[in-house]
Amino acid sequence: MTNTEGSAHSPHANAYGSSSREPFADASKDDLASKGATAFREAKANVEDIISDAGDYAGKKGREAMDNVRGVGDTLAVAVERSVKARPYTTLALAAAAGFLVGVIWRR
């Protein structure tokens, strides 16, 4: 009995003597690779969307924070202006005291 005859009687052999599982194995590998590539592309797109959304959210929050800081600055400027008009000497004394404290802290 030759190798050709032995392989022809194999339970998985086709008319040409090769295993019938080989084409299916190649097809399964190709299918699996295709599915893997598709899943990778989808995951990459999802990550890019999440990063974009996070950047948009951070930018929005940053703009809101800057607007709040500007609002506080404007409010502080208005308060100082009113204080200077209402009590100029008291405001000057407070400014001198604040400057002295900043100088002491800066020196350390």
Secondary structure as the mmCIF struct_conf table of DSSP 4:
data_model
#
loop_
_struct_conf.conf_type_id
_struct_conf.id
_struct_conf.beg_label_comp_id
_struct_conf.beg_label_asym_id
_struct_conf.beg_label_seq_id
_struct_conf.end_label_comp_id
_struct_conf.end_label_asym_id
_struct_conf.end_label_seq_id
HELX_RH_AL_P HELX_RH_AL_P1 ASN A 3 ALA A 8
TURN_TY1_P TURN_TY1_P1 HIS A 9 HIS A 9
BEND BEND1 SER A 10 SER A 10
TURN_TY1_P TURN_TY1_P2 PRO A 11 HIS A 12
STRN STRN1 ALA A 13 ALA A 13
TURN_TY1_P TURN_TY1_P3 ALA A 15 TYR A 16
BEND BEND2 GLY A 17 SER A 18
STRN STRN2 SER A 19 SER A 19
TURN_TY1_P TURN_TY1_P4 SER A 20 SER A 20
HELX_RH_AL_P HELX_RH_AL_P2 ARG A 21 ALA A 86
HELX_RH_AL_P HELX_RH_AL_P3 PRO A 88 ARG A 107
#
